[in-house]
Amino acid sequence: FLGAGKTTIIQSLLQGLPENYNVVILKNEFGDVKTDSALLKNFTVSEMVNGCLCCVLVGQMKNALYEIKEKYNPDRVIIETSAFPAPISLQIRELEKDFKLDSIVTVIDCENFIGYEDKSYTAKMQAKYTDLILLNKHEFVSEEKLELVIDHINVLNEDTAKIKYDLKFGVTAEMIFGLDTKLFMNSVETFEVDGENFDKRHHFKEIDLIQIKVKLLANELEKKNSNDYTIKLKGDFENFLNGLSSENIYRVKGFIKLKEDQNHQEKVFILNWAFGKFTLNEIVDVANIDEFDIKLVVMGVDFVNYLENYVTKFKEYFNLFDENHIRFLKGE
């Protein structure tokens, strides 16, 4: 699910693979902000944007896989999605002449699972239909809360193995690869949780988006006044992030230009904010980064009831009064 730590776990997996082992990571992004190509820069990353990879973009999956096969001829393709994997898995089953579905792994955020499982049909479906459950962020919760999280997961899926993700040692290929999944063998199979059948538009009913994009041209910079957007100081932006509510906002991710102080040159940072915690990583090689001063996507639930507050908060902080700079996409 959003913010569970999938990319971090994939990074740890990749670090343990042989040098000549060719892996391509195929993933989707909500909005049109591609960040993981920069984070996973030593590996081939194909990012599909503006949708839920398992549903909306599922028609593109066959083409994407064959394009990857022709272009990179990988030993393995790792598909990272925040959504329910049934539709995409069934498509891969249809391609068994060229591709084999190996394993389906679900990452559980132990800090926040109990909070969002009641709001998220997707989270419950992911926990129920999987070959392996990795318990992430368990070191940030008490033993009592961890036991409660496992109890909640067991209600959905008692039989599947549950393993604590170790920050120091990560995960190994032996743990993830070669599980030879038996899930999603039948295209007419129905999938349900809590008596509710799978809805192919599930993610669009759950996730609201606010997209922020600002690109200042040289001639625009000359016209700027004190009421217009300017490059923010890193410390000031961190204070702003600390003030965001994790009750309705699940993720904020993307690129932003910041200054350490007024005497320093601006730098490009990747922001990864999840449930109140965040990292800002400087990008040294910006050659393949879109030339935006801000390119962020905010993901959460129930924005419509707090829309004016959230949009106003971002507009006022960044001084965004051009409607083209910020837009709201409501889940259905």
N, C-alpha and C positions, 0 to 999 in steps of 0.2 A: 504494500500500500504506500501511498505518498509519504515520503519522509522516513521510511523504515530503515534505510541504510543500504539499499540494494547495490548502488554503485560502489560504495566503500568495500562491500563484501566481494564484489566482482574484482576490484583492484587487488585485494589480498589473494584471490584465487589465481589471477594472471601472473602475479609475481613468483608463484611456485611452479609455473609451467616451464618446460624446456625451451631454450632459446629458439629452436627451429620449429616450434609448435605454432602453427598458423591459426589464429583465432580472430573472428570478426564479431563485434558486438552490435546487435541490431536493437534499437530501442525507440520508444516514442517519447515525445515531450508535449505537455499541454501548453497551448500558446505556440509561439514560433521562436522560442528562445532555445538555441542549441548550446548547452554548456559542457556536456560530458565528452565531446570531442577534444576539448582543451584539457580536461582532467585525465583522460585516458590517452594521452598524446602519443604514447609508444605503441599503441594498438590501433587497428582499424575500427572506427566507430561509424555506423550508419544510423543517423537519427531521422525519424519520421515525425513531423510536427503537426500541430493543430488537430489533435484527435486522440481517441483511445485506440491503441494499436490492435487490441483484440477484437474490436467491433467495427468502428467507422473505417479504419484503414485495412480491414481484413481482406478486402478485395485486392489490395496491392501486395499482399504478402507473397503470393506465388512469384510475381514478377521480381520482387525485392530479393527473394532467396536465389532465384536463378541468375539474377544480375550479379549477386555476390559470388556465386559459384563460378561464373564465367570470368569475373574480374579478378578475384582473389584466390580461388580454389582452396578454401580454408579446410583445416582438419576438423574444425568445429565452429558452429555459430551459436553464440549465447544471445538469447532474446530476453531483453529486460523490459517488462511492462508493469504498469501500476494497476492493471485490470485483471479480470477473470480470464484465465487462459484457454477456456474450452474452444471458442471459435477458431483461434489460431492453431491450436493443437490438432483439431479435426482437419484443418487444411493441410498441415504437415503430414498427417496420416495418408492423405491422398497423393502425396509425393514420395511414397516409400521407395520408388525406383531410384531416387537420387538423394533422399534425405531420410534420416531415422530420428524419430522423437525419442530422446534419451531419458530425460528426467524433468520433473516440474518441482521447483523449490519455492517455498513461501518464506519470506522474511517477516517476522513479527517484531514490532516495536513494543518492547515490554513496558516502557514508560507510558505509552499513550493508547495501547490497544483497547483497554477497558473503556476509555473515554470515547473512542470513535466506532467501536464495533456496533453500538446501538444505533448510530447514525448511518452506518455504512453497510449496506447489503453486500457490496463488493468485498469488504474485508472478511466477512463471514464466509463467502463463497471461496475466497482464496485459502482460508484456513481449512475448509472442509475438503477441497479437491486438490491434493498435493501429495508428492512422494516423500517430502522431507520438510520439516519446519525448523528454521533457524531462529533461535531466540536472541534478538539483538537488543542492546542497551540494558541488559539485565543487571549490569554492574551499577546502574544508577537507581535501582529500586531495592527495597528491603526484601528479605527472604519471604516475609509474609505476603507482600504484594506479588512477588514472582509466583508463589504457589497459587495465588488467586488468579493470576493471568493464565497459568497452565490449566487451572480448573475450568476457566471460561473456554479455553481452546478445546479441552477434552469434551465439553458438551457438544461441540461441533465435529470434533475428529479425535476420537480416543486412541485409534490404532496406529496412526502415523508417528514415526520417530520424531522426537523433539530434542534438538541439540543446542546448547548454549554456544553462541558465537564468541570466540576468544579473540580479543583485540590484539593480543601479542602474537598469537600463532596463526590467526586467520582461519581460512578453510582450505582444504586440499582437493586436488582433482579426484583422489580416491574417495573422498566423501561425497562429491557432487556428481561426478561422471559415472556412467555405466550402471545406472539404476534400472534401466530397461523398463520404463514406466508402462503400466497396463491401463492407465487412465485414458479416457476419451477414445475408446476403440470403436464406438458405435455412433454414427452420425445422427441416429434417431433417438439416442439416449436423452432423457430429460434430466436437468440439473436443478436442484432446489435446495433452499435453506429456510428453516422456520415455516415450511409449508408453502413457500413462495417460489414459483418457477423462475428460471433465469430469464432476464429481460435484456435483450441485446443493446438497449440504450441506457443501461444501468449507470454508467459513469456520468452521462450527461444529465442524469437526474440528481446526481450527488455533488458534482464539483462546479462551483462558480469560479470565474476567472476575472481578474483585473489585469489588463496588459498596459505596460508603460513603456513608451519608446520616445526618446528625444535624440535628435541628431542636429548639432549646431554647425552650420557652415561658417567659413571664415568671415564672410561679409555680414552674417547674422551676429557674430560675436562683437563686431564693431558697434552694432546698434543696441546692444543689451544695456539695460539700466538696472537700477537697484531692485526693481520689482520683478525682474525676469530671472529665469533659471541660470544658476552659476554652479560650477563644480564644487561639490560639498567637501568638507573636511572629514577625514575618516572617523575621527573620534565622535564628531557630531552625528554622523550617520549611524554609528554603533549605538548611540543613545536613542536615536529614533527607532532602531530595530528592537531595542529592549522594551520599548513602549507598546509594541504590537501585541494584540490579544491572541493567545493560542487557543482560545475557546472556539473561535470560528475560522481562524486562519491556520491552515495546515502547513503550507509551504510558501516561501518566496525564493525565487531563484533567477539567476541571470547575470548580466554584466553591468558594471557601473564604474565610471571614472571618478576617482577620489584623489584628494591631496592629503599628505600627512600633516602639513601645516601650510600657511599662506606662502612660505618661502620655498616650498618644494614643488617640483613638477608633478602634474597629474599622472596617475598610474591607473591601469585597468585591473579590476578585481572581479573574481567570480564570487557571487553571493550564494550561499546555501543555507537558508533559514528553515528550520522545521520545528514546529511546536514550541517556539520560544527560545530555542538554541540556534546558534548560527556560526558559520565560519566565513571569513573573507580572505580568499587566497589570491595573491597577486599573480597576474599572468605576465610572464616575461616576454614570451614569444607571441606577439599580438598580430602577426602577419595574416592569420586566417580568421581573425575576429572581426565581426561587422563593426564598422566605424560609427557606433552610437555612443553618446555620452551616458545614456541609461537605456538598458533593454532588460526589463524585468517582467516576470509574470507572478501574480499573487493568486494562490489557489486555496479555496476553502469551501465552507458550506454556509447556507443561509445568509449570503451577502445581501439578498434582496431586502431583508428586514433591517439591515444596518448599512445599506448601500451608500446613503448620503454621508454617513460618518466615515466609512472606509475610503471612499473616493475623495472626499474633502480632505481627509488626513494626508493622503498622498499628494493631492493637488497643492495643498498649502505648503507642505514641506518642500516640495520641489519647485514651487511657483509655476505650476503647469496650468496655464489658462487657455491654451490652444487645445480644442477638443480632439484634434488628431493625435495628441500626445498620450491620451489615456482613454481606454475604453473598457466597458464592462460586458462580459459574456455570461449570461445567466444559465445555470442548469435548469432543465425542464421540470 
